[in-house]
């Protein structure tokens, strides 16, 4: 649960510089972790 609380666009290196970070908010954290292993 703590991992999901800390998982947001400002903590994701690829999202920090993305122009659309506040539109997509980094996508679903659970899906990212499940399918790609980088929820954080």
C-alpha positions as CSV (number, residue, x, y, z in Angstrom):
1,X,0.0,0.0,0.0
2,X,2.9,2.4,0.8
3,X,4.4,1.7,-2.6
4,X,1.2,2.9,-4.3
5,X,1.0,6.0,-2.1
6,X,4.5,7.0,-3.2
7,X,4.0,6.2,-6.8
8,X,3.2,9.3,-8.7
9,X,4.6,11.3,-11.7
10,X,7.1,13.3,-9.7
11,X,8.7,10.1,-8.4
12,X,9.0,8.3,-11.8
13,X,12.1,9.3,-13.7
14,X,10.5,9.0,-17.2
15,X,7.5,11.0,-16.1
16,X,9.4,13.9,-14.6
17,X,10.3,15.2,-18.0
18,X,7.2,14.2,-19.9
19,X,5.0,17.0,-21.2
20,X,1.8,14.9,-20.6
21,X,2.6,13.8,-17.0
22,X,-0.4,15.7,-15.5
23,X,-2.8,14.4,-18.2
24,X,-2.1,10.7,-17.7
25,X,-0.7,10.8,-14.2
26,X,1.6,8.0,-15.1
27,X,-1.1,5.5,-15.8
28,X,-2.4,2.8,-13.5
29,X,0.4,2.0,-10.9
30,X,-0.9,-1.5,-10.4
31,X,-0.8,-2.3,-14.2
32,X,2.6,-0.8,-14.6
33,X,4.0,-2.9,-11.8
34,X,2.3,-6.0,-12.9
35,X,3.2,-5.9,-16.6
36,X,6.5,-4.0,-16.5
37,X,7.9,-4.2,-13.0
38,X,8.3,-0.4,-12.6
39,X,5.3,0.8,-10.6
40,X,7.7,3.2,-8.8
